[in-house]
């Protein structure tokens, strides 16, 4: 019978010690490193094959403790179970539970901000991966959007989704959470922005779902919110613009503008938009490198229709630019805070604040502006571009020239074969329009 003294004297190279009697099947082997290991050898009742299972190491496990464990394993075998197979099954259960706990912890730490970053860095934005040919170099993988679109997507998601829901666990966000966030954007007068936010947040969730960040039964809360908003007839797009300021209304705007609540930069953008008929977004992004004061032109490199064009500048805008050149550097209309181009949406948001001064803490500052704004039909900064186009027609400007002023490309066969830019004609009629605005 195996004894403690015999076990202590066991050395590397000695024969395996085998217990007997009621402890038959218990074996002790000493490895070349001196590690003594208890094991149980038996015929599996499941496979009918000779099987061995490790019990433990001596002296961490004493002989008496090893015999107790041996008795337990024998009882399992008598009940028709294979001790080794049962241990493996138990280990699988433990590992599965550990994995589930880890996944639960990861999901809890996977916030909306983490979700947004996963979407931006993994799909929207440019990223770099190791070059297979040269591990020391990195290969650029272009994102799903162009650089301007990448920046706009990041701004859209961080401006509202991350600001409101960023610290919340992504899998705990509900339909109502998203609806409340979107309605906050709608109530400040930015319906298009609200639509952009819910669309991009929904796409971010879909991307993360595809990567396995959520359970199979998880439902995209942004997608559910979008359906709810549609059901309640909440429009997240701007209505097709039809607003055109009449000459008396335009005169009133020009008289009111100097003392309005718009910033100095915003006022300049509005004036420049009126002189050129360009989009406010194009004006906001304008850079000095594209302005030629001698030729009186402004080169727009990436307009909405993806065709470069040269805007002819009337003399009024040239005089303005010569003065502006003394105060700004890279951009014509930079933000005083960041030095980057002022955001187009700031014009609409400020306009909304001016009109809804009763809802603001700075009511006294905007009260006079509000009284004036409510005296005429509501308008937006983009309506000025439509006003320029309509005003040109009133002055007798030919249709092709007026469309060229706005940078609209001809459609169909005419757009294919008539490539004339009407630059001289645009210069003539934009000057007539600027003089007309002066006369107002």
C-alpha positions in Angstrom: 0.0 0.0 0.0 1.3 3.5 -0.9 2.6 5.4 2.1 3.7 9.0 2.9 7.3 7.9 3.5 7.6 6.1 0.2 6.1 9.1 -1.5 8.6 11.5 0.0 11.5 9.3 -1.1 10.3 9.1 -4.7 13.0 10.5 -7.1 13.3 11.2 -10.8 13.8 8.0 -12.7 12.1 5.8 -10.1 9.2 3.5 -11.2 5.7 4.8 -11.0 4.1 4.2 -7.6 0.7 2.4 -7.7 -1.7 2.3 -4.8 -3.8 -0.8 -4.2 -6.9 -2.0 -2.4 -9.8 0.4 -2.3 -7.3 3.1 -3.7 -6.4 1.0 -6.7 -5.9 3.1 -9.8 -4.1 5.9 -8.0 -0.6 6.4 -9.4 2.3 8.8 -8.6 5.0 9.7 -11.1 8.1 11.8 -10.5 9.2 13.8 -13.5 12.7 14.6 -14.5 12.4 18.0 -12.8 11.3 16.3 -9.5 7.5 17.1 -9.8 5.4 14.4 -8.3 2.0 14.0 -9.8 -1.1 12.0 -8.7 -3.2 10.5 -11.4 -6.1 8.1 -11.8 -6.0 5.4 -14.5 -9.2 3.6 -15.4 -11.3 2.1 -18.2 -13.8 4.7 -19.4 -17.4 3.4 -19.1 -18.2 5.6 -22.1 -15.5 4.6 -24.6 -14.3 1.3 -23.0 -10.7 2.6 -23.4 -7.9 3.0 -20.9 -8.0 6.6 -19.7 -5.9 8.7 -17.3 -6.8 11.9 -15.5 -4.6 14.1 -13.4 -5.6 14.6 -9.8 -2.9 17.0 -8.5 0.7 17.6 -7.5 2.5 16.6 -4.3 3.0 18.2 -1.8 0.4 20.8 -2.7 -2.0 17.9 -2.6 -1.4 15.4 0.2 -1.8 11.7 -0.1 -5.0 11.6 1.9 -6.5 14.5 -0.2 -5.6 12.7 -3.4 -7.4 9.5 -2.1 -10.5 11.6 -1.3 -10.5 13.0 -4.8 -9.9 9.5 -6.2 -13.0 8.2 -4.3 -15.1 11.0 -5.9 -13.8 10.1 -9.4 -14.5 6.4 -8.8 -18.1 7.2 -7.9 -18.5 9.2 -11.1 -17.2 6.1 -13.0 -19.6 3.8 -11.2 -22.5 6.0 -12.2 -21.6 5.5 -15.8 -19.7 8.8 -16.4 -16.2 9.3 -17.6 -14.3 11.5 -15.0 -12.0 13.0 -17.6 -14.9 13.8 -20.0 -16.8 15.4 -17.1 -13.8 17.5 -16.2 -13.5 18.7 -19.7 -17.2 19.5 -19.9 -16.9 21.4 -16.6 -13.9 23.4 -17.9 -15.9 24.3 -21.0 -18.7 25.6 -18.8 -16.3 27.6 -16.7 -14.6 29.1 -19.8 -18.0 29.9 -21.3 -19.1 31.7 -18.2 -15.8 33.6 -18.0 -16.2 34.6 -21.7 -19.8 35.7 -21.1 -18.7 37.9 -18.2 -15.9 39.4 -20.3 -18.3 40.1 -23.1 -20.8 41.7 -20.7 -18.0 43.9 -19.3 -16.9 44.9 -22.8 -20.5 45.7 -23.8 -21.0 47.8 -20.7 -17.8 49.8 -21.5 -18.8 50.1 -25.2 -20.3 53.5 -24.9 -22.0 55.5 -27.7 -18.7 57.5 -28.1 -16.9 54.1 -28.5 -19.5 53.1 -31.1 -19.0 56.4 -33.0 -15.2 56.1 -33.0 -15.5 52.5 -34.2 -17.7 53.6 -37.1 -15.5 56.7 -38.0 -12.1 55.1 -37.7 -13.1 51.7 -39.1 -15.3 52.8 -42.0 -15.7 56.5 -42.7 -12.2 57.9 -42.3 -8.9 57.1 -43.9 -6.8 54.6 -42.0 -3.4 53.0 -42.2 -2.5 49.2 -42.0 0.8 47.4 -42.2 2.1 46.9 -45.7 2.3 43.2 -46.5 5.4 43.7 -48.7 7.2 45.8 -46.2 6.1 45.4 -42.5 8.1 48.6 -41.6 5.8 50.7 -43.8 2.1 51.4 -43.6 -0.4 51.3 -46.4 -3.2 53.9 -46.6 -6.8 52.6 -46.9 -9.2 55.3 -48.1 -12.3 55.8 -46.0 -15.9 55.6 -47.3 -16.1 59.4 -47.6 -13.9 62.1 -49.0 -11.9 64.2 -46.5 -14.6 66.9 -46.3 -17.3 64.3 -45.8 -15.2 62.6 -43.2 -14.8 65.8 -41.2 -18.5 66.5 -41.6 -19.6 63.1 -40.4 -17.4 63.4 -37.3 -18.7 66.9 -36.6 -22.3 65.7 -37.1 -22.0 62.7 -34.7 -20.0 64.5 -32.0 -22.1 67.7 -32.2 -25.2 65.9 -31.0 -25.1 62.1 -30.6 -21.9 62.0 -28.5 -22.7 65.3 -26.8 -26.0 63.9 -25.5 -25.5 60.1 -25.4 -21.7 59.7 -25.5 -21.2 58.3 -22.0 -24.2 55.9 -22.1 -23.6 52.2 -22.8 -24.4 51.7 -26.5 -26.5 48.6 -25.8 -28.6 50.4 -23.2 -29.7 53.3 -25.5 -33.4 53.1 -26.2 -35.6 54.3 -29.0 -36.8 57.2 -26.7 -33.2 58.3 -25.9 -32.6 58.8 -29.6 -36.0 60.4 -30.3 -35.4 62.9 -27.4 -31.9 63.7 -28.8 -33.2 64.2 -32.3 -36.2 66.4 -31.2 -33.8 68.6 -29.3 -32.0 69.3 -32.7 -35.4 69.8 -34.5 -36.5 72.3 -31.8 -33.5 74.5 -32.3 -34.5 74.8 -36.0 -32.0 72.4 -37.6 -34.2 69.8 -39.2 -31.6 68.8 -41.8 -29.0 68.4 -39.1 -31.4 66.2 -37.1 -31.9 64.0 -40.1 -28.2 63.7 -40.6 -27.6 62.8 -37.0 -30.2 60.0 -36.9 -29.0 58.6 -40.2 -25.3 58.5 -39.3 -26.1 57.1 -35.8 -28.2 54.4 -37.3 -25.3 53.6 -39.7 -22.9 53.5 -36.8 -25.0 51.0 -35.0 -25.4 48.8 -38.1 -21.7 48.8 -38.6 -21.1 47.8 -34.9 -23.8 45.1 -35.1 -22.0 43.7 -38.2 -18.8 43.5 -36.2 -20.5 41.5 -33.4 -20.5 44.2 -30.7 -24.1 43.3 -29.8 -26.2 40.2 -29.3 -28.1 38.7 -32.2 -31.4 39.9 -30.8 -30.2 43.5 -30.3 -32.4 46.1 -32.2 -30.9 49.3 -33.6 -32.4 52.1 -31.5 -31.6 54.8 -34.0 -33.4 52.8 -36.7 -36.4 52.3 -34.4 -36.4 56.1 -33.6 -36.3 56.9 -37.2 -39.5 54.8 -37.8 -41.2 56.5 -34.8 -40.4 60.0 -36.1 -41.7 59.1 -39.5 -44.9 57.7 -37.9 -45.5 60.9 -36.0 -44.9 63.0 -39.2 -41.8 64.7 -37.9 -39.9 65.8 -41.0 -36.1 65.6 -40.8 -35.5 67.3 -44.2 -36.0 70.9 -45.3 -38.9 71.7 -47.5 -38.0 72.7 -51.1 -37.1 76.3 -50.9 -39.4 78.9 -52.5 -38.7 81.9 -50.4 -37.4 85.0 -52.4 -37.0 88.4 -50.8 -38.7 91.2 -52.7 -36.8 94.4 -53.2 -38.5 96.2 -50.3 -37.7 93.1 -48.0 -34.1 93.0 -49.2 -33.8 96.7 -48.5 -35.1 96.2 -45.0 -32.6 93.3 -44.5 -29.7 95.5 -45.6 -30.8 98.3 -43.3 -31.2 95.9 -40.3 -28.1 93.8 -40.9 -25.5 96.2 -39.3 -27.2 96.3 -36.0 -28.5 92.7 -36.0 -27.3 89.9 -33.7 -25.1 88.3 -36.4 -21.4 88.4 -35.8 -19.1 90.6 -37.9 -18.0 87.5 -39.9 -21.5 86.3 -40.4 -22.6 89.7 -41.7 -19.7 89.7 -44.1 -20.7 86.2 -45.4 -24.3 87.4 -46.0 -23.0 90.5 -48.0 -20.6 88.4 -50.0 -23.4 85.9 -50.8 -25.6 88.7 -52.0 -22.8 90.1 -54.3 -21.9 86.7 -55.9 -25.0 84.5 -55.6 -22.8 81.6 -54.4 -23.8 79.1 -51.8 -23.2 80.1 -48.2 -21.2 76.9 -47.7 -18.9 77.9 -50.6 -18.5 81.4 -49.1 -17.7 80.0 -45.6 -14.9 77.8 -47.1 -13.4 80.4 -49.3 -9.6 80.8 -49.2 -7.3 83.6 -50.2 -5.3 81.4 -52.5 -8.4 81.2 -54.8 -9.0 84.9 -54.9 -7.4 86.9 -57.8 -7.9 90.6 -57.0 -6.3 91.7 -60.3 -8.5 89.6 -62.4 -11.4 90.1 -60.1 -12.2 86.3 -59.9 -12.7 83.7 -57.3 -11.8 80.1 -58.2 -14.2 77.6 -56.6 -12.4 74.3 -56.7 -14.9 71.9 -55.2 -18.4 73.1 -55.5 -21.5 71.0 -55.1 -21.7 69.9 -58.8 -17.9 68.9 -58.8 -17.0 71.2 -61.6 -14.4 74.0 -61.0 -15.6 77.5 -61.9 -14.5 81.1 -61.7 -16.8 83.5 -60.0 -16.7 87.0 -61.5 -16.4 89.6 -58.7 -18.2 92.9 -58.9 -16.4 96.1 -57.9 -18.3 96.3 -54.6 -17.0 92.9 -53.5 -13.4 93.8 -54.6 -13.3 96.9 -52.4 -14.6 94.8 -49.5 -12.0 92.1 -50.1 -9.1 94.6 -50.2 -10.1 95.7 -46.7 -10.7 92.1 -45.5 -7.2 91.1 -46.7 -5.7 93.3 -44.0 -7.4 91.3 -41.2 -7.5 87.6 -42.3 -4.9 85.1 -43.6 -5.6 81.7 -45.0 -9.4 81.9 -45.0 -11.6 84.8 -45.9 -14.1 84.1 -43.1 -12.4 82.3 -40.3 -13.8 81.6 -36.8 -12.3 83.9 -34.2 -12.0 81.0 -31.9 -10.5 78.2 -34.0 -9.1 80.0 -37.1 -10.9 77.4 -39.2 -13.6 78.4 -41.7 -16.8 79.4 -39.9 -19.4 76.7 -40.1 -22.3 77.2 -42.5 -24.9 76.0 -40.0 -23.9 78.9 -37.6 -25.8 81.3 -39.9 -29.1 79.3 -39.7 -28.6 78.7 -35.9 -28.0 82.4 -35.2 -30.9 83.3 -37.4 -33.1 80.9 -35.4 -31.9 82.4 -32.1 -32.7 85.9 -33.3 -36.2 84.9 -34.3 -36.8 82.9 -31.1 -35.3 85.3 -28.6 -38.1 84.6 -26.1 -36.7 81.1 -25.5 -33.2 82.3 -24.8 -31.4 83.7 -21.8 -30.1 86.6 -23.9 -33.6 87.8 -24.7 -32.8 91.4 -24.0 -29.9 91.4 -26.5 -32.1 89.9 -29.3 -35.4 91.5 -28.5 -35.1 94.3 -31.0 -33.8 92.0 -33.7 -36.7 89.6 -33.0 -39.3 92.4 -33.4 -37.8 93.2 -36.8 -37.6 89.6 -38.0 -41.2 88.9 -37.1 -42.3 91.9 -39.1 -41.6 90.2 -42.5 -42.1 86.6 -43.7 -39.5 84.2 -42.4 -36.3 83.7 -44.5 -33.0 81.9 -44.3 -29.5 82.8 -45.4 -29.8 80.3 -48.3 -32.8 82.2 -49.6 -30.4 85.0 -50.6 -28.9 82.8 -53.3 -32.5 82.3 -54.7 -33.1 86.0 -54.3 -30.0 86.8 -56.5 -31.1 84.4 -59.2 -34.6 85.8 -59.2 -33.3 89.3 -59.1 -31.1 88.7 -62.2 -34.2 87.6 -64.1 -36.1 90.7 -63.0 -33.2 92.8 -64.4 -33.5 91.0 -67.7 -30.5 88.7 -67.4 -30.6 85.8 -70.0 -31.5 82.4 -68.4 -28.2 80.7 -69.5 -26.1 83.5 -68.0 -28.2 83.6 -64.7 -27.7 79.8 -64.4 -24.0 80.2 -65.0 -23.8 82.9 -62.3 -25.1 80.3 -59.8 -22.7 77.6 -61.2 -25.6 75.4 -62.4 -24.5 73.0 -65.1 -26.7 72.6 -68.2 -28.5 69.3 -68.4 -28.9 66.7 -71.3 -27.6 67.4 -74.8 -27.0 71.1 -74.1 -24.8 70.3 -71.1 -22.8 67.9 -73.3 -22.1 70.2 -76.3 -22.5 73.8 -74.9 -19.4 74.2 -72.8 -19.3 78.0 -72.9 -18.7 79.4 -69.4 -20.3 82.9 -70.0 -17.6 84.5 -67.9 -17.8 87.9 -69.6 -21.6 87.9 -69.4 -21.6 86.8 -65.8 -19.2 89.7 -64.9 -21.6 92.1 -66.6 -24.8 91.0 -65.0 -23.3 90.4 -61.5 -22.1 94.0 -61.7 -25.6 95.2 -62.7 -27.0 93.2 -59.7 -24.5 94.6 -57.2 -25.3 98.1 -58.5 -29.0 97.3 -58.0 -28.4 96.2 -54.4 -26.5 99.5 -53.8 -29.5 101.4 -55.2 -31.7 99.6 -52.7 
